[in-house]
Every structure is written in C-alpha cells, then in structure tokens.
C-alpha cells in the first residue's frame, strides 16, 4: 500500500501553506482539521492544481538553467 509522506520533513509547513493558498485560489473552503464536508471533486481539485503548479515551477527552473 502506498503511503503519502513528505520526503523532507522541513517542507511540511510550506506544503500546508501552499495547499491553503491553492484552495483559496480555487474557491475551495478548506480549513484546518476536518474537511469531510467537502466533496472529493473539491479536495481533488486542490491536490491536482498543486501538482500542476509544482510541475510548472520545475519546468521554469529547468528552462532557466
């Protein structure tokens, strides 16, 4: 079974801030703690958009090198 884990523990806080920033951009009412009242579509859109933004950032960095 695959487990979600942060490879660099120091990045946990930054990822949490990033998650809430993305949720805010998408208009998803994400809050700290329990979010079981949100739909899987809402939660999935946050995670999917986070990945999209991380890939775009990596591509920009590689293009600049």
C-alpha positions as CSV (number, residue, x, y, z in Angstrom):
1,X,0.0,0.0,0.0
2,X,1.4,3.4,-1.0
3,X,1.8,5.9,1.8
4,X,1.8,9.6,1.4
5,X,4.8,11.1,3.1
6,X,6.9,14.1,2.9
7,X,10.4,13.2,1.9
8,X,11.8,16.4,3.5
9,X,10.1,17.0,6.9
10,X,11.1,20.6,6.9
11,X,8.9,21.2,3.9
12,X,5.7,20.2,5.7
13,X,4.9,23.7,6.8
14,X,5.5,25.1,3.3
15,X,3.3,22.5,1.7
16,X,0.5,23.2,4.2
17,X,0.7,27.0,3.3
18,X,0.8,26.1,-0.4
19,X,-2.3,23.9,0.0
20,X,-4.3,26.6,1.6
21,X,-3.1,29.2,-1.0
22,X,-4.3,26.9,-3.8
23,X,-7.6,26.2,-2.1
24,X,-8.2,29.9,-1.8
25,X,-7.3,30.5,-5.5
26,X,-9.8,27.8,-6.5
27,X,-12.5,29.0,-4.1
28,X,-12.5,25.7,-2.1
29,X,-13.4,26.4,1.6
30,X,-10.6,24.3,3.0
31,X,-10.0,24.7,6.7
32,X,-7.5,23.2,9.2
33,X,-8.7,19.9,10.7
34,X,-11.7,18.0,9.4
35,X,-12.7,18.6,5.8
36,X,-15.1,15.7,5.4
37,X,-17.9,18.1,4.4
38,X,-16.1,18.9,1.1
39,X,-16.7,16.8,-2.0
40,X,-14.0,14.6,-3.4
41,X,-14.1,16.8,-6.5
42,X,-13.2,19.9,-4.4
43,X,-10.4,18.1,-2.5
44,X,-9.1,16.5,-5.7
45,X,-9.0,19.8,-7.5
46,X,-6.7,21.3,-4.7
47,X,-4.3,18.4,-5.0
48,X,-4.3,18.3,-8.7
49,X,-3.7,22.0,-9.0
50,X,-0.9,21.8,-6.5
51,X,0.8,19.2,-8.7
52,X,0.2,21.3,-11.8
53,X,1.8,24.4,-10.2
54,X,4.8,22.4,-8.9
55,X,5.4,21.0,-12.4
56,X,5.2,24.4,-14.0
57,X,7.7,25.8,-11.4
58,X,10.1,22.9,-12.0
59,X,9.8,23.4,-15.8
60,X,10.6,27.2,-15.4
61,X,13.6,26.4,-13.2
62,X,14.9,23.8,-15.7
63,X,14.4,26.2,-18.6
64,X,16.4,28.9,-16.8
65,X,19.4,26.6,-16.3
